[in-house]
């Protein structure tokens, strides 16, 4: 397994996240700041993602 590190969320992962009102609802539900892409990714994309992708 190869690990990657970045100060910013890679664009391929950002594309998995919701936008607009759906993002607002998810962030409100999980009590995550709207600008915290990484925490949102971990909460909504860690168990059921498209393809051979695992986020931990």
C-alpha positions in Angstrom: 0.0 0.0 0.0 1.3 3.4 -1.0 0.6 6.4 1.3 0.4 10.0 -0.1 0.6 13.2 1.9 -0.6 16.7 1.0 -1.6 19.9 2.7 -4.6 20.0 0.4 -7.2 17.4 -0.5 -6.3 15.9 -3.9 -8.8 16.9 -6.6 -9.9 13.3 -7.3 -11.1 13.1 -3.7 -12.7 16.5 -3.7 -14.8 15.3 -6.7 -16.4 12.7 -4.4 -17.8 15.4 -2.1 -21.2 17.0 -2.3 -21.7 20.6 -2.9 -24.3 23.3 -2.2 -27.2 22.5 0.1 -26.4 18.8 0.3 -22.9 19.6 1.6 -24.5 22.1 4.1 -26.8 19.4 5.4 -24.1 16.8 5.7 -21.8 19.2 7.5 -24.5 20.3 9.8 -25.5 16.7 10.6 -21.9 15.6 11.3 -21.0 18.9 13.0 -18.1 19.5 10.5 -17.1 23.0 9.3 -18.1 23.7 5.7 -14.5 24.2 4.6 -13.2 20.9 6.1 -13.0 18.7 3.0 -11.0 16.0 4.7 -13.3 15.4 7.7 -16.3 15.4 5.4 -14.6 12.9 3.1 -13.9 10.6 6.1 -17.5 10.8 7.3 -19.4 10.3 4.0 -17.0 8.3 1.8 -15.3 5.9 4.1 -17.7 3.0 3.8 -19.4 3.1 0.4 -17.4 4.5 -2.4 -17.4 3.9 -6.2 -14.7 1.7 -7.5 -11.6 0.3 -5.8 -11.1 3.2 -3.4 -10.8 3.0 0.4 -10.5 6.1 2.5 -9.2 5.7 6.1 
